[in-house]
């Protein structure tokens, strides 16, 4: 049964399709008392920048209906400490799973410098380029909201990193498809989406925002229908694997993303309330394969039936146009 859970993200083979989402899992040590990080197909560490970052002012989180807002601001120790400090990459390398380093930068040169240094670290199996964070003053979404900027960044990193590259895309754009296609043409092996949606909360009596950074990123079950739609759209329009993220709470949620076109998923906010959730999800996936008679997870990827005819999908402004193979609308 273990073989049936294997999945492939470009050149990267995962023992199962469940990864931890960046920012919700620390670097692994934080969850060791709850769950063995090695059960995941891969762990994605908290974003790393070239220089250390202190993050945003407090308060940094606020619970919402069916989710949460965060405005952490990418606090991290910087690339030097990440590589050398025993609490970070050296500890992560001891886990029996794929190690994905999430990178954030203010310039292409910063991404390139970090990619070049991490290419020399054999423990690093893949990079995830954070071009979609909505709650930091510099870096973050700037590279992920315009297709050509996305392509240039991914292409530059591709020239300096020899293993798998994942581009993490933002949902906070009018049309994600050209950006996804640009990332793929720049050399991304896979696309992960979605990052959080920009939102805010206020205390009207005090006339103050709930977050120190004023706005933050909305995650959790509230965004799952939105994320599922974008995963489906991108999977229909790009030839590279998609990693689905957004509001996943259980096995059924995972399988919804998979039949919509995701080859793997990342689980995030749920880990704050159920840190052992991956154990339950993996058990459920094994049972689901037996129930459906599918030989492997790969047999379910992209099997969503939307009509009797082949379709192509594109976004036009705020509307979707769905055309059949004959071109009628």
Phi and psi in degrees as GROMACS dihedral restraints (atoms count N, CA, C in turn):
[ dihedral_restraints ]
;  ai    aj    ak    al  type     phi  dphi    fc
    3     4     5     6     1   -59.3    20    10
    4     5     6     7     1   -38.3    20    10
    6     7     8     9     1   -61.9    20    10
    7     8     9    10     1   -33.9    20    10
    9    10    11    12     1   -69.8    20    10
   10    11    12    13     1   -17.4    20    10
   12    13    14    15     1   -91.1    20    10
   13    14    15    16     1    -5.7    20    10
   15    16    17    18     1   -66.0    20    10
   16    17    18    19     1   147.0    20    10
   18    19    20    21     1  -144.8    20    10
   19    20    21    22     1   163.5    20    10
   21    22    23    24     1  -126.0    20    10
   22    23    24    25     1   132.5    20    10
   24    25    26    27     1  -115.9    20    10
   25    26    27    28     1    92.8    20    10
   27    28    29    30     1    62.0    20    10
   28    29    30    31     1  -124.0    20    10
   30    31    32    33     1   -84.3    20    10
   31    32    33    34     1    -3.8    20    10
   33    34    35    36     1   -96.7    20    10
   34    35    36    37     1   116.5    20    10
   36    37    38    39     1   -94.2    20    10
   37    38    39    40     1   131.9    20    10
   39    40    41    42     1  -111.6    20    10
   40    41    42    43     1   141.4    20    10
   42    43    44    45     1   -72.0    20    10
   43    44    45    46     1   -20.5    20    10
   45    46    47    48     1  -155.7    20    10
   46    47    48    49     1   164.2    20    10
   48    49    50    51     1   -87.1    20    10
   49    50    51    52     1    13.9    20    10
   51    52    53    54     1  -102.2    20    10
   52    53    54    55     1   118.9    20    10
   54    55    56    57     1  -117.9    20    10
   55    56    57    58     1   154.8    20    10
   57    58    59    60     1   -81.7    20    10
   58    59    60    61     1   143.2    20    10
   60    61    62    63     1   -85.7    20    10
   61    62    63    64     1   141.8    20    10
   63    64    65    66     1   -57.8    20    10
   64    65    66    67     1   137.2    20    10
   66    67    68    69     1    91.9    20    10
   67    68    69    70     1   -11.7    20    10
   69    70    71    72     1  -113.7    20    10
   70    71    72    73     1     1.4    20    10
   72    73    74    75     1  -133.6    20    10
   73    74    75    76     1     1.3    20    10
   75    76    77    78     1    59.8    20    10
   76    77    78    79     1  -131.4    20    10
   78    79    80    81     1  -120.1    20    10
   79    80    81    82     1    20.0    20    10
   81    82    83    84     1   106.2    20    10
   82    83    84    85     1   -44.3    20    10
   84    85    86    87     1   -58.8    20    10
   85    86    87    88     1   -34.5    20    10
   87    88    89    90     1   -64.6    20    10
   88    89    90    91     1   -22.3    20    10
   90    91    92    93     1  -110.7    20    10
   91    92    93    94     1     0.8    20    10
   93    94    95    96     1   -58.8    20    10
   94    95    96    97     1   -29.1    20    10
   96    97    98    99     1   -75.1    20    10
   97    98    99   100     1   -12.9    20    10
   99   100   101   102     1  -104.1    20    10
  100   101   102   103     1   -41.5    20    10
  102   103   104   105     1  -153.5    20    10
  103   104   105   106     1   147.9    20    10
  105   106   107   108     1   -77.2    20    10
  106   107   108   109     1   115.3    20    10
  108   109   110   111     1   -55.5    20    10
  109   110   111   112     1   -19.7    20    10
  111   112   113   114     1   -68.9    20    10
  112   113   114   115     1   -12.2    20    10
  114   115   116   117     1   -73.3    20    10
  115   116   117   118     1   -19.6    20    10
  117   118   119   120     1   -74.8    20    10
  118   119   120   121     1   153.3    20    10
  120   121   122   123     1   -68.1    20    10
  121   122   123   124     1   -27.2    20    10
  123   124   125   126     1  -167.5    20    10
  124   125   126   127     1   153.0    20    10
  126   127   128   129     1  -118.7    20    10
  127   128   129   130     1   134.0    20    10
  129   130   131   132     1  -107.1    20    10
  130   131   132   133     1   113.7    20    10
  132   133   134   135     1   -72.2    20    10
  133   134   135   136     1   166.6    20    10
  135   136   137   138     1   -61.8    20    10
  136   137   138   139     1   148.4    20    10
  138   139   140   141     1   -52.7    20    10
  139   140   141   142     1   139.7    20    10
  141   142   143   144     1  -116.7    20    10
  142   143   144   145     1   134.8    20    10
  144   145   146   147     1  -115.6    20    10
  145   146   147   148     1   170.0    20    10
  147   148   149   150     1   -62.9    20    10
  148   149   150   151     1   -45.7    20    10
  150   151   152   153     1  -109.7    20    10
  151   152   153   154     1   155.2    20    10
  153   154   155   156     1   -58.9    20    10
  154   155   156   157     1   149.1    20    10
  156   157   158   159     1  -126.5    20    10
  157   158   159   160     1   138.4    20    10
  159   160   161   162     1   -85.2    20    10
  160   161   162   163     1   -20.7    20    10
  162   163   164   165     1    87.9    20    10
  163   164   165   166     1  -174.5    20    10
  165   166   167   168     1   -85.2    20    10
  166   167   168   169     1   162.6    20    10
  168   169   170   171     1   -66.7    20    10
  169   170   171   172     1   157.0    20    10
  171   172   173   174     1   -76.5    20    10
  172   173   174   175     1   157.3    20    10
  174   175   176   177     1   -73.7    20    10
  175   176   177   178     1   153.9    20    10
  177   178   179   180     1  -111.7    20    10
  178   179   180   181     1   -13.1    20    10
  180   181   182   183     1  -134.8    20    10
  181   182   183   184     1   154.0    20    10
  183   184   185   186     1  -151.4    20    10
  184   185   186   187     1   127.2    20    10
  186   187   188   189     1   -75.4    20    10
  187   188   189   190     1   137.5    20    10
  189   190   191   192     1  -122.9    20    10
  190   191   192   193     1   175.3    20    10
  192   193   194   195     1   -62.7    20    10
  193   194   195   196     1   117.7    20    10
  195   196   197   198     1    60.8    20    10
  196   197   198   199     1    33.7    20    10
  198   199   200   201     1   174.3    20    10
  199   200   201   202     1  -161.3    20    10
  201   202   203   204     1  -153.9    20    10
  202   203   204   205     1   152.2    20    10
  204   205   206   207     1  -102.7    20    10
  205   206   207   208     1   138.8    20    10
  207   208   209   210     1  -130.9    20    10
  208   209   210   211     1   144.9    20    10
  210   211   212   213     1  -136.9    20    10
  211   212   213   214     1    55.9    20    10
  213   214   215   216     1   -66.9    20    10
  214   215   216   217     1   -40.3    20    10
  216   217   218   219     1    83.0    20    10
  217   218   219   220     1    23.9    20    10
  219   220   221   222     1    60.5    20    10
  220   221   222   223     1    39.4    20    10
  222   223   224   225     1   -58.6    20    10
  223   224   225   226     1   130.4    20    10
  225   226   227   228     1  -164.4    20    10
  226   227   228   229     1   164.6    20    10
  228   229   230   231     1   -82.7    20    10
  229   230   231   232     1    -6.1    20    10
  231   232   233   234     1    89.0    20    10
  232   233   234   235     1   160.6    20    10
  234   235   236   237     1   -65.1    20    10
  235   236   237   238     1   -36.7    20    10
  237   238   239   240     1   -60.0    20    10
  238   239   240   241     1   -52.3    20    10
  240   241   242   243     1   -65.8    20    10
  241   242   243   244     1   -37.1    20    10
  243   244   245   246     1   -59.4    20    10
  244   245   246   247     1   -41.1    20    10
  246   247   248   249     1   -76.0    20    10
  247   248   249   250     1   -38.9    20    10
  249   250   251   252     1  -100.3    20    10
  250   251   252   253     1   -29.1    20    10
  252   253   254   255     1   -71.8    20    10
  253   254   255   256     1   129.9    20    10
  255   256   257   258     1   -58.3    20    10
  256   257   258   259     1   -18.8    20    10
  258   259   260   261     1   -78.5    20    10
  259   260   261   262     1   -12.5    20    10
  261   262   263   264     1  -112.5    20    10
  262   263   264   265     1  -113.6    20    10
  264   265   266   267     1   -57.2    20    10
  265   266   267   268     1   -42.1    20    10
  267   268   269   270     1   -57.9    20    10
  268   269   270   271     1   -38.3    20    10
  270   271   272   273     1   -72.2    20    10
  271   272   273   274     1   -42.3    20    10
  273   274   275   276     1   -59.7    20    10
  274   275   276   277     1   -36.1    20    10
  276   277   278   279     1   -65.7    20    10
  277   278   279   280     1   -16.2    20    10
  279   280   281   282     1   -81.9    20    10
  280   281   282   283     1   -13.9    20    10
  282   283   284   285     1   -75.7    20    10
  283   284   285   286     1   145.7    20    10
  285   286   287   288     1   -88.4    20    10
  286   287   288   289     1    67.9    20    10
  288   289   290   291     1  -161.0    20    10
  289   290   291   292     1   170.5    20    10
  291   292   293   294     1   -75.4    20    10
  292   293   294   295     1   139.4    20    10
  294   295   296   297     1  -106.8    20    10
  295   296   297   298     1   118.9    20    10
  297   298   299   300     1  -114.3    20    10
  298   299   300   301     1   124.0    20    10
  300   301   302   303     1  -100.1    20    10
  301   302   303   304     1   120.7    20    10
  303   304   305   306     1   -88.4    20    10
  304   305   306   307     1   125.7    20    10
  306   307   308   309     1  -114.0    20    10
  307   308   309   310     1   142.1    20    10
  309   310   311   312     1  -134.9    20    10
  310   311   312   313     1   143.3    20    10
  312   313   314   315     1  -150.5    20    10
  313   314   315   316     1   167.9    20    10
  315   316   317   318     1   -95.7    20    10
  316   317   318   319     1   -19.9    20    10
  318   319   320   321     1  -139.5    20    10
  319   320   321   322     1   161.9    20    10
  321   322   323   324     1   -61.0    20    10
  322   323   324   325     1   -39.3    20    10
  324   325   326   327     1   -59.6    20    10
  325   326   327   328     1   -35.8    20    10
  327   328   329   330     1   -66.4    20    10
  328   329   330   331     1   -44.7    20    10
  330   331   332   333     1   -60.3    20    10
  331   332   333   334     1   -43.5    20    10
  333   334   335   336     1   -63.5    20    10
  334   335   336   337     1   -43.0    20    10
  336   337   338   339     1   -62.6    20    10
  337   338   339   340     1   -43.5    20    10
  339   340   341   342     1   -67.4    20    10
  340   341   342   343     1   -40.4    20    10
  342   343   344   345     1   -62.3    20    10
  343   344   345   346     1   -42.5    20    10
  345   346   347   348     1   -61.3    20    10
  346   347   348   349     1   -42.9    20    10
  348   349   350   351     1   -69.4    20    10
  349   350   351   352     1   -38.7    20    10
  351   352   353   354     1   -75.5    20    10
  352   353   354   355     1   -21.7    20    10
  354   355   356   357     1   -63.5    20    10
  355   356   357   358     1   -24.9    20    10
  357   358   359   360     1   -83.7    20    10
  358   359   360   361     1    -5.3    20    10
  360   361   362   363     1   -99.9    20    10
  361   362   363   364     1   107.9    20    10
  363   364   365   366     1   -65.9    20    10
  364   365   366   367     1   -19.8    20    10
  366   367   368   369     1   -71.6    20    10
  367   368   369   370     1   -17.9    20    10
  369   370   371   372     1   -87.0    20    10
  370   371   372   373     1   117.4    20    10
  372   373   374   375     1   -90.4    20    10
  373   374   375   376     1   -25.9    20    10
  375   376   377   378     1  -162.0    20    10
  376   377   378   379     1   158.8    20    10
  378   379   380   381     1  -111.6    20    10
  379   380   381   382     1   141.9    20    10
  381   382   383   384     1  -114.4    20    10
  382   383   384   385     1   118.4    20    10
  384   385   386   387     1   -87.4    20    10
  385   386   387   388     1   112.7    20    10
  387   388   389   390     1   -81.7    20    10
  388   389   390   391     1    97.8    20    10
  390   391   392   393     1  -116.8    20    10
  391   392   393   394     1    31.5    20    10
  393   394   395   396     1  -146.6    20    10
  394   395   396   397     1    10.0    20    10
  396   397   398   399     1   -73.9    20    10
  397   398   399   400     1   125.6    20    10
  399   400   401   402     1   -92.8    20    10
  400   401   402   403     1     3.0    20    10
  402   403   404   405     1  -127.6    20    10
  403   404   405   406     1    38.6    20    10
  405   406   407   408     1  -135.0    20    10
  406   407   408   409     1   146.0    20    10
  408   409   410   411     1   -71.0    20    10
  409   410   411   412     1   -28.7    20    10
  411   412   413   414     1  -126.4    20    10
  412   413   414   415     1   158.3    20    10
  414   415   416   417     1    68.4    20    10
  415   416   417   418     1  -150.8    20    10
  417   418   419   420     1    72.4    20    10
  418   419   420   421     1  -118.6    20    10
  420   421   422   423     1   -77.9    20    10
  421   422   423   424     1   -13.0    20    10
  423   424   425   426     1   -53.5    20    10
  424   425   426   427     1   -39.7    20    10
  426   427   428   429     1   -82.7    20    10
  427   428   429   430     1   -14.0    20    10
  429   430   431   432     1  -104.5    20    10
  430   431   432   433     1     6.9    20    10
  432   433   434   435     1  -109.0    20    10
  433   434   435   436     1     1.3    20    10
  435   436   437   438     1  -140.5    20    10
  436   437   438   439     1   129.9    20    10
  438   439   440   441     1   -60.2    20    10
  439   440   441   442     1   -45.5    20    10
  441   442   443   444     1   -67.4    20    10
  442   443   444   445     1   -37.4    20    10
  444   445   446   447     1   -63.9    20    10
  445   446   447   448     1   -39.3    20    10
  447   448   449   450     1   -62.0    20    10
  448   449   450   451     1   -47.7    20    10
  450   451   452   453     1   -60.8    20    10
  451   452   453   454     1   -43.8    20    10
  453   454   455   456     1   -63.1    20    10
  454   455   456   457     1   -41.8    20    10
  456   457   458   459     1   -65.1    20    10
  457   458   459   460     1   -50.2    20    10
  459   460   461   462     1   -62.2    20    10
  460   461   462   463     1   -41.7    20    10
  462   463   464   465     1   -61.0    20    10
  463   464   465   466     1   -42.0    20    10
  465   466   467   468     1   -65.6    20    10
  466   467   468   469     1   -41.1    20    10
  468   469   470   471     1   -67.5    20    10
  469   470   471   472     1   -39.5    20    10
  471   472   473   474     1   -57.3    20    10
  472   473   474   475     1   -35.0    20    10
  474   475   476   477     1   -72.3    20    10
  475   476   477   478     1   -12.4    20    10
  477   478   479   480     1  -123.2    20    10
  478   479   480   481     1     5.3    20    10
  480   481   482   483     1  -138.9    20    10
  481   482   483   484     1   128.2    20    10
  483   484   485   486     1   -93.3    20    10
  484   485   486   487     1    -8.2    20    10
  486   487   488   489     1  -109.1    20    10
  487   488   489   490     1  -162.9    20    10
  489   490   491   492     1   -66.8    20    10
  490   491   492   493     1   140.7    20    10
  492   493   494   495     1  -123.0    20    10
  493   494   495   496     1   128.3    20    10
  495   496   497   498     1  -115.7    20    10
  496   497   498   499     1   129.9    20    10
  498   499   500   501     1   -99.4    20    10
  499   500   501   502     1   122.9    20    10
  501   502   503   504     1   -94.4    20    10
  502   503   504   505     1   117.1    20    10
  504   505   506   507     1  -100.0    20    10
  505   506   507   508     1   154.1    20    10
  507   508   509   510     1   -93.4    20    10
  508   509   510   511     1   145.2    20    10
  510   511   512   513     1   -86.6    20    10
  511   512   513   514     1    -4.0    20    10
  513   514   515   516     1   -88.9    20    10
  514   515   516   517     1    50.6    20    10
  516   517   518   519     1  -137.9    20    10
  517   518   519   520     1   161.6    20    10
  519   520   521   522     1   -68.9    20    10
  520   521   522   523     1   -42.5    20    10
  522   523   524   525     1  -139.4    20    10
  523   524   525   526     1   110.4    20    10
  525   526   527   528     1   -80.7    20    10
  526   527   528   529     1   -19.3    20    10
  528   529   530   531     1   -63.1    20    10
  529   530   531   532     1   -48.9    20    10
  531   532   533   534     1   -60.3    20    10
  532   533   534   535     1   -32.8    20    10
  534   535   536   537     1   -71.3    20    10
  535   536   537   538     1   -41.2    20    10
  537   538   539   540     1   -62.1    20    10
  538   539   540   541     1   -44.0    20    10
  540   541   542   543     1   -66.1    20    10
  541   542   543   544     1   -34.8    20    10
  543   544   545   546     1   -66.5    20    10
  544   545   546   547     1   -41.1    20    10
  546   547   548   549     1   -62.5    20    10
  547   548   549   550     1   -41.3    20    10
  549   550   551   552     1   -65.8    20    10
  550   551   552   553     1   -42.1    20    10
  552   553   554   555     1   -69.0    20    10
  553   554   555   556     1   -24.8    20    10
  555   556   557   558     1   -77.6    20    10
  556   557   558   559     1   -11.9    20    10
  558   559   560   561     1   118.8    20    10
  559   560   561   562     1     9.8    20    10
  561   562   563   564     1   -67.1    20    10
  562   563   564   565     1   135.8    20    10
  564   565   566   567     1   -82.0    20    10
  565   566   567   568     1   -22.2    20    10
  567   568   569   570     1  -158.1    20    10
  568   569   570   571     1   163.6    20    10
  570   571   572   573     1  -125.3    20    10
  571   572   573   574     1   129.6    20    10
  573   574   575   576     1  -109.0    20    10
  574   575   576   577     1   132.1    20    10
  576   577   578   579     1  -160.3    20    10
  577   578   579   580     1   138.6    20    10
  579   580   581   582     1  -121.0    20    10
  580   581   582   583     1   158.3    20    10
  582   583   584   585     1   -78.3    20    10
  583   584   585   586     1  -175.6    20    10
  585   586   587   588     1   -72.4    20    10
  586   587   588   589     1   156.8    20    10
  588   589   590   591     1   -88.5    20    10
  589   590   591   592     1   140.5    20    10
  591   592   593   594     1   -69.1    20    10
  592   593   594   595     1   129.7    20    10
  594   595   596   597     1  -150.7    20    10
  595   596   597   598     1  -179.3    20    10
  597   598   599   600     1  -156.3    20    10
  598   599   600   601     1   164.5    20    10
  600   601   602   603     1  -137.5    20    10
  601   602   603   604     1   146.6    20    10
  603   604   605   606     1  -131.2    20    10
  604   605   606   607     1   153.8    20    10
  606   607   608   609     1  -105.0    20    10
  607   608   609   610     1    99.7    20    10
  609   610   611   612     1   -68.1    20    10
  610   611   612   613     1   -29.6    20    10
  612   613   614   615     1   -66.5    20    10
  613   614   615   616     1   -37.6    20    10
  615   616   617   618     1   -92.7    20    10
  616   617   618   619     1    -4.5    20    10
  618   619   620   621     1    56.0    20    10
  619   620   621   622     1    43.7    20    10
  621   622   623   624     1  -133.1    20    10
  622   623   624   625     1   150.2    20    10
  624   625   626   627     1   -72.1    20    10
  625   626   627   628     1   152.5    20    10
  627   628   629   630     1   -74.6    20    10
  628   629   630   631     1   -24.2    20    10
  630   631   632   633     1  -106.9    20    10
  631   632   633   634     1   143.7    20    10
  633   634   635   636     1   -63.8    20    10
  634   635   636   637     1   -29.0    20    10
  636   637   638   639     1   -89.6    20    10
  637   638   639   640     1     7.6    20    10
  639   640   641   642     1    72.1    20    10
  640   641   642   643     1   -64.1    20    10
  642   643   644   645     1  -104.7    20    10
  643   644   645   646     1   164.4    20    10
  645   646   647   648     1  -153.7    20    10
  646   647   648   649     1  -175.9    20    10
  648   649   650   651     1  -100.0    20    10
  649   650   651   652     1   126.0    20    10
  651   652   653   654     1   -88.5    20    10
  652   653   654   655     1   127.6    20    10
  654   655   656   657     1  -134.5    20    10
  655   656   657   658     1   177.1    20    10
  657   658   659   660     1   103.4    20    10
  658   659   660   661     1  -177.3    20    10
  660   661   662   663     1   -54.8    20    10
  661   662   663   664     1   -27.1    20    10
  663   664   665   666     1   -58.7    20    10
  664   665   666   667     1   -29.2    20    10
  666   667   668   669     1   -97.6    20    10
  667   668   669   670     1    -1.0    20    10
  669   670   671   672     1   -58.9    20    10
  670   671   672   673     1   -46.6    20    10
  672   673   674   675     1   -59.9    20    10
  673   674   675   676     1   -35.6    20    10
  675   676   677   678     1   -69.5    20    10
  676   677   678   679     1   -44.1    20    10
  678   679   680   681     1   -65.1    20    10
  679   680   681   682     1   -40.8    20    10
  681   682   683   684     1   -60.7    20    10
  682   683   684   685     1   -42.0    20    10
  684   685   686   687     1   -61.2    20    10
  685   686   687   688     1   -44.1    20    10
  687   688   689   690     1   -69.9    20    10
  688   689   690   691     1   -36.5    20    10
  690   691   692   693     1   -59.9    20    10
  691   692   693   694     1   -44.9    20    10
  693   694   695   696     1   -61.8    20    10
  694   695   696   697     1   -45.5    20    10
  696   697   698   699     1   -60.5    20    10
  697   698   699   700     1   -47.6    20    10
  699   700   701   702     1   -67.2    20    10
  700   701   702   703     1   -40.9    20    10
  702   703   704   705     1   -61.7    20    10
  703   704   705   706     1   -32.2    20    10
  705   706   707   708     1   -72.4    20    10
  706   707   708   709     1   -23.3    20    10
  708   709   710   711     1  -120.1    20    10
  709   710   711   712     1     2.9    20    10
  711   712   713   714     1  -131.7    20    10
  712   713   714   715     1   149.8    20    10
  714   715   716   717     1   -96.8    20    10
  715   716   717   718     1     4.4    20    10
  717   718   719   720     1  -104.9    20    10
  718   719   720   721     1   156.3    20    10
  720   721   722   723     1   -61.8    20    10
  721   722   723   724     1   151.2    20    10
  723   724   725   726     1  -115.4    20    10
  724   725   726   727     1   139.2    20    10
  726   727   728   729     1  -110.0    20    10
  727   728   729   730     1   119.4    20    10
  729   730   731   732     1   -88.1    20    10
  730   731   732   733     1   138.4    20    10
  732   733   734   735     1  -141.5    20    10
  733   734   735   736     1   139.4    20    10
  735   736   737   738     1   139.0    20    10
  736   737   738   739     1    96.8    20    10
  738   739   740   741     1    75.2    20    10
  739   740   741   742     1    18.1    20    10
  741   742   743   744     1   -72.2    20    10
  742   743   744   745     1   126.8    20    10
  744   745   746   747     1  -121.7    20    10
  745   746   747   748     1   -21.2    20    10
  747   748   749   750     1  -157.2    20    10
  748   749   750   751     1  -177.5    20    10
  750   751   752   753     1   -61.5    20    10
  751   752   753   754     1   -42.7    20    10
  753   754   755   756     1   -58.9    20    10
  754   755   756   757     1   -40.7    20    10
  756   757   758   759     1   -60.4    20    10
  757   758   759   760     1   -44.6    20    10
  759   760   761   762     1   -57.9    20    10
  760   761   762   763     1   -47.6    20    10
  762   763   764   765     1   -69.1    20    10
  763   764   765   766     1   -28.6    20    10
  765   766   767   768     1   -61.9    20    10
  766   767   768   769     1   -45.3    20    10
  768   769   770   771     1   -64.1    20    10
  769   770   771   772     1   -38.6    20    10
  771   772   773   774     1   -67.4    20    10
  772   773   774   775     1   -46.9    20    10
  774   775   776   777     1   -68.5    20    10
  775   776   777   778     1   -23.9    20    10
  777   778   779   780     1   -75.8    20    10
  778   779   780   781     1   -11.3    20    10
  780   781   782   783     1   131.5    20    10
  781   782   783   784     1    -3.7    20    10
  783   784   785   786     1   -79.6    20    10
  784   785   786   787     1   136.5    20    10
  786   787   788   789     1   -87.8    20    10
  787   788   789   790     1   -18.3    20    10
  789   790   791   792     1  -156.4    20    10
  790   791   792   793     1   171.5    20    10
  792   793   794   795     1  -137.4    20    10
  793   794   795   796     1   162.6    20    10
  795   796   797   798     1  -120.1    20    10
  796   797   798   799     1   136.9    20    10
  798   799   800   801     1  -108.1    20    10
  799   800   801   802     1   137.2    20    10
  801   802   803   804     1  -129.0    20    10
  802   803   804   805     1   -90.2    20    10
  804   805   806   807     1   -55.6    20    10
  805   806   807   808     1   -36.0    20    10
  807   808   809   810     1   -57.8    20    10
  808   809   810   811     1   -26.7    20    10
  810   811   812   813     1   -67.7    20    10
  811   812   813   814     1   -18.8    20    10
  813   814   815   816     1   -71.4    20    10
  814   815   816   817     1   -29.1    20    10
  816   817   818   819     1  -106.8    20    10
  817   818   819   820     1   -24.1    20    10
  819   820   821   822     1  -137.2    20    10
  820   821   822   823     1    77.6    20    10
  822   823   824   825     1   -64.6    20    10
  823   824   825   826     1   -16.0    20    10
  825   826   827   828     1   -99.7    20    10
  826   827   828   829     1    17.0    20    10
  828   829   830   831     1   -59.8    20    10
  829   830   831   832     1   -31.2    20    10
  831   832   833   834     1   -61.8    20    10
  832   833   834   835     1   -33.2    20    10
  834   835   836   837     1   -62.3    20    10
  835   836   837   838     1   -47.2    20    10
  837   838   839   840     1   -65.2    20    10
  838   839   840   841     1   -40.3    20    10
  840   841   842   843     1   -64.2    20    10
  841   842   843   844     1   -43.8    20    10
  843   844   845   846     1   -65.4    20    10
  844   845   846   847     1   -40.2    20    10
  846   847   848   849     1   -61.7    20    10
  847   848   849   850     1   -41.7    20    10
  849   850   851   852     1   -65.9    20    10
  850   851   852   853     1   -34.7    20    10
  852   853   854   855     1   -68.3    20    10
  853   854   855   856     1   -38.3    20    10
  855   856   857   858     1   -62.0    20    10
  856   857   858   859     1   -42.9    20    10
  858   859   860   861     1   -65.4    20    10
  859   860   861   862     1   -37.7    20    10
  861   862   863   864     1   -65.9    20    10
  862   863   864   865     1   -37.9    20    10
  864   865   866   867     1   -63.7    20    10
  865   866   867   868     1   -41.6    20    10
  867   868   869   870     1   -64.6    20    10
  868   869   870   871     1   -39.7    20    10
  870   871   872   873     1   -63.8    20    10
  871   872   873   874     1   -42.9    20    10
  873   874   875   876     1   -85.0    20    10
  874   875   876   877     1   -17.7    20    10
  876   877   878   879     1    79.6    20    10
  877   878   879   880     1     8.9    20    10
  879   880   881   882     1   -70.7    20    10
  880   881   882   883     1   139.8    20    10
  882   883   884   885     1   -76.3    20    10
  883   884   885   886     1   -24.8    20    10
  885   886   887   888     1  -160.3    20    10
  886   887   888   889     1   165.8    20    10
  888   889   890   891     1   -59.5    20    10
  889   890   891   892     1   -36.8    20    10
  891   892   893   894     1   -57.5    20    10
  892   893   894   895     1   -29.3    20    10
  894   895   896   897     1   -68.1    20    10
  895   896   897   898     1   -18.9    20    10
  897   898   899   900     1   -98.1    20    10
  898   899   900   901     1   -15.0    20    10
  900   901   902   903     1   -63.4    20    10
  901   902   903   904     1   124.6    20    10
  903   904   905   906     1    70.2    20    10
  904   905   906   907     1    26.6    20    10
  906   907   908   909     1   -95.0    20    10
  907   908   909   910     1    10.5    20    10
  909   910   911   912     1   -60.0    20    10
  910   911   912   913     1   129.0    20    10
  912   913   914   915     1  -100.9    20    10
  913   914   915   916     1   113.1    20    10
  915   916   917   918     1  -105.7    20    10
  916   917   918   919     1   -18.8    20    10
  918   919   920   921     1  -168.9    20    10
  919   920   921   922     1   177.5    20    10
  921   922   923   924     1   -82.5    20    10
  922   923   924   925     1    -9.5    20    10
  924   925   926   927     1  -117.8    20    10
  925   926   927   928     1   156.7    20    10
  927   928   929   930     1   -63.9    20    10
  928   929   930   931     1   141.2    20    10
  930   931   932   933     1  -128.7    20    10
  931   932   933   934     1   153.7    20    10
  933   934   935   936     1  -120.0    20    10
  934   935   936   937     1   149.2    20    10
  936   937   938   939     1  -131.5    20    10
  937   938   939   940     1   138.5    20    10
  939   940   941   942     1  -145.0    20    10
  940   941   942   943     1   159.0    20    10
  942   943   944   945     1   -99.4    20    10
  943   944   945   946     1   141.2    20    10
  945   946   947   948     1  -129.2    20    10
  946   947   948   949     1   105.3    20    10
  948   949   950   951     1    59.5    20    10
  949   950   951   952     1  -125.6    20    10
  951   952   953   954     1   -94.7    20    10
  952   953   954   955     1     5.3    20    10
  954   955   956   957     1  -114.7    20    10
  955   956   957   958     1   157.3    20    10
  957   958   959   960     1  -105.4    20    10
  958   959   960   961     1   142.6    20    10
  960   961   962   963     1  -118.0    20    10
  961   962   963   964     1   127.5    20    10
  963   964   965   966     1  -115.7    20    10
  964   965   966   967     1   119.4    20    10
  966   967   968   969     1  -117.7    20    10
  967   968   969   970     1   142.7    20    10
  969   970   971   972     1   -84.1    20    10
  970   971   972   973     1   179.6    20    10
  972   973   974   975     1   -63.1    20    10
  973   974   975   976     1   -23.0    20    10
  975   976   977   978     1   -83.0    20    10
  976   977   978   979     1    -8.8    20    10
  978   979   980   981     1    92.9    20    10
  979   980   981   982     1     5.6    20    10
  981   982   983   984     1   -81.2    20    10
  982   983   984   985     1   154.0    20    10
